[in-house]
Amino acid sequence: MKTKLSQEFYNEIRLVVEENIEEENNKLIIKKMDWQELASNCFNQINSFFDKLSAQDLEDNEIREIGAISFNWNQYGGDITIDFTPENDKETAFDEGYIMAESAIDNDPFFQKYFECSGDKSFQTLGNDYAFLIRLFELLIIEITPEIVQTDAFNKLPRKSPCLFGFSAFDDELPEVFYTL
């Protein structure tokens, strides 16, 4: 990842921590996180995911062109999956269901480093603050997406125009569109 995180990103992180994180220990941990390192790590994992993905992988799942990409937090393991749909109409793109849902970001090292637990135990460890930690990762993905879409790994994939990007925090919610390419 080449660019530095924006001041707006850091301001959003600060607001989420100050207004929503309940446990003081979690606040301290989050304030000490190296967000640039986390962004680079997420960027590299997403880029690697796209690099390994082929047009044939998409076609095997009946996707000739990507209409929408969804980043989804796996609340049972703490990783982030990426999924695709062929539709790019905002009304139906994410309503069609998930086709591939492959893990793209392994957050186990993150949880081990900062919270001394695995992704599987992160929900129990963080309690009520878990949902807000997901929000922080959503902000991070929103921040790095403009750089991700400029990579060769991403640009080799067939996609429609516009191509929508969304994020969902929980299995039972539809992704919210945060970026359109």
C-alpha positions as semicolon CSV with decimal commas, in nm:
position;residue;x (nm);y (nm);z (nm)
1;M;0,000;0,000;0,000
2;K;0,146;0,330;-0,108
3;T;-0,076;0,595;0,042
4;K;-0,105;0,702;0,399
5;L;-0,437;0,690;0,578
6;S;-0,626;1,018;0,571
7;Q;-0,685;1,248;0,864
8;E;-1,057;1,197;0,808
9;F;-1,005;0,823;0,868
10;Y;-0,825;0,889;1,196
11;N;-1,096;1,135;1,300
12;E;-1,364;0,869;1,236
13;I;-1,166;0,612;1,436
14;R;-1,133;0,857;1,725
15;L;-1,508;0,928;1,723
16;V;-1,602;0,559;1,723
17;V;-1,362;0,490;2,011
18;E;-1,466;0,790;2,219
19;E;-1,840;0,757;2,163
20;N;-1,895;0,383;2,141
21;I;-1,624;0,166;2,297
22;E;-1,735;0,080;2,650
23;E;-1,442;-0,111;2,803
24;E;-1,150;0,113;2,901
25;N;-0,899;-0,162;2,824
26;N;-1,040;-0,196;2,472
27;K;-1,020;0,183;2,427
28;L;-0,653;0,179;2,526
29;I;-0,574;-0,110;2,294
30;I;-0,752;0,049;1,997
31;K;-0,584;0,386;2,056
32;K;-0,243;0,214;2,042
33;M;-0,310;0,019;1,722
34;D;-0,087;0,085;1,425
35;W;-0,361;0,159;1,172
36;Q;-0,116;0,211;0,888
37;E;0,024;-0,137;0,949
38;L;-0,328;-0,281;0,967
39;A;-0,422;-0,104;0,644
40;S;-0,113;-0,241;0,468
41;N;-0,186;-0,589;0,597
42;C;-0,550;-0,576;0,482
43;F;-0,448;-0,426;0,149
44;N;-0,189;-0,702;0,091
45;Q;-0,434;-0,979;0,181
46;I;-0,708;-0,837;-0,042
47;N;-0,462;-0,788;-0,327
48;S;-0,341;-1,147;-0,285
49;F;-0,702;-1,267;-0,285
50;F;-0,773;-1,088;-0,614
51;D;-0,442;-1,204;-0,758
52;K;-0,535;-1,570;-0,696
53;L;-0,888;-1,525;-0,830
54;S;-0,935;-1,597;-1,199
55;A;-1,209;-1,526;-1,449
56;Q;-1,261;-1,903;-1,459
57;D;-1,323;-1,909;-1,081
58;L;-1,592;-1,648;-1,136
59;E;-1,744;-1,831;-1,433
60;D;-1,751;-2,154;-1,231
61;N;-1,987;-1,961;-1,002
62;E;-2,191;-1,824;-1,295
63;I;-2,037;-1,477;-1,286
64;R;-1,917;-1,358;-1,626
65;E;-1,866;-1,004;-1,498
66;I;-1,859;-0,876;-1,143
67;G;-2,144;-0,635;-1,077
68;A;-2,094;-0,600;-0,702
69;I;-1,832;-0,693;-0,447
70;S;-1,922;-0,741;-0,086
71;F;-1,685;-0,741;0,211
72;N;-1,847;-0,935;0,494
73;W;-1,737;-0,974;0,853
74;N;-1,750;-1,337;0,961
75;Q;-1,875;-1,300;1,315
76;Y;-1,795;-1,664;1,391
77;G;-1,428;-1,640;1,309
78;G;-1,342;-1,272;1,286
79;D;-1,215;-1,296;0,929
80;I;-1,346;-1,091;0,639
81;T;-1,485;-1,261;0,332
82;I;-1,527;-1,122;-0,016
83;D;-1,821;-1,217;-0,227
84;F;-1,940;-1,131;-0,576
85;T;-2,266;-1,097;-0,759
86;P;-2,320;-1,039;-1,130
87;E;-2,586;-0,771;-1,067
88;N;-2,484;-0,405;-1,039
89;D;-2,823;-0,251;-0,982
90;K;-2,829;-0,105;-0,628
91;E;-3,176;-0,244;-0,570
92;T;-3,085;-0,607;-0,639
93;A;-2,705;-0,639;-0,634
94;F;-2,672;-0,757;-0,277
95;D;-3,023;-0,898;-0,249
96;E;-2,947;-1,194;-0,476
97;G;-2,752;-1,383;-0,211
98;Y;-2,389;-1,468;-0,190
99;I;-2,225;-1,678;-0,454
100;M;-1,867;-1,741;-0,342
101;A;-1,800;-1,595;0,007
102;E;-1,430;-1,674;0,023
103;S;-1,214;-1,565;0,317
104;A;-0,989;-1,278;0,212
105;I;-0,860;-1,128;0,537
106;D;-0,742;-1,352;0,818
107;N;-0,778;-1,152;1,139
108;D;-0,640;-1,419;1,373
109;P;-0,296;-1,250;1,389
110;F;-0,470;-0,919;1,463
111;F;-0,676;-1,064;1,749
112;Q;-0,374;-1,250;1,886
113;K;-0,155;-0,939;1,878
114;Y;-0,400;-0,692;2,027
115;F;-0,650;-0,895;2,230
116;E;-0,459;-1,218;2,302
117;C;-0,733;-1,437;2,156
118;S;-0,821;-1,606;1,828
119;G;-1,084;-1,476;1,590
120;D;-1,309;-1,757;1,711
121;K;-1,296;-1,619;2,066
122;S;-1,302;-1,251;1,971
123;F;-1,677;-1,208;2,019
124;Q;-1,658;-1,336;2,377
125;T;-1,341;-1,136;2,450
126;L;-1,470;-0,801;2,322
127;G;-1,831;-0,829;2,437
128;N;-2,038;-0,523;2,349
129;D;-1,739;-0,355;2,184
130;Y;-1,724;-0,621;1,912
131;A;-1,971;-0,445;1,682
132;F;-1,770;-0,123;1,700
133;L;-1,447;-0,304;1,620
134;I;-1,621;-0,432;1,306
135;R;-1,708;-0,069;1,225
136;L;-1,340;0,024;1,256
137;F;-1,248;-0,244;1,001
138;E;-1,526;-0,123;0,775
139;L;-1,375;0,227;0,787
140;L;-1,035;0,076;0,707
141;I;-1,168;-0,113;0,403
142;I;-1,349;0,198;0,282
143;E;-1,024;0,391;0,313
144;I;-0,809;0,143;0,117
145;T;-1,058;0,050;-0,156
146;P;-0,960;0,334;-0,394
147;E;-0,606;0,199;-0,392
148;I;-0,716;-0,164;-0,424
149;V;-0,909;-0,090;-0,744
150;Q;-0,590;0,044;-0,901
151;T;-0,398;-0,282;-0,863
152;D;-0,320;-0,516;-1,152
153;A;-0,467;-0,804;-0,950
154;F;-0,805;-0,632;-0,935
155;N;-0,800;-0,491;-1,286
156;K;-0,751;-0,832;-1,450
157;L;-1,100;-0,934;-1,336
158;P;-1,401;-0,888;-1,566
159;R;-1,649;-0,641;-1,420
160;K;-1,947;-0,433;-1,511
161;S;-1,963;-0,059;-1,498
162;P;-2,061;0,055;-1,251
163;C;-1,918;-0,200;-1,010
164;L;-2,054;-0,160;-0,658
165;F;-1,866;-0,223;-0,333
166;G;-2,048;-0,297;-0,009
167;F;-1,978;-0,402;0,348
168;S;-2,188;-0,599;0,594
169;A;-2,107;-0,654;0,959
170;F;-2,343;-0,942;1,029
171;D;-2,473;-1,240;0,832
172;D;-2,833;-1,125;0,846
173;E;-2,778;-0,776;0,707
174;L;-2,747;-0,665;0,347
175;P;-2,426;-0,483;0,257
176;E;-2,430;-0,105;0,244
177;V;-2,278;0,037;-0,076
178;F;-1,975;0,248;0,014
179;Y;-1,794;0,279;-0,320
180;T;-1,883;0,273;-0,688
181;L;-1,628;0,220;-0,962
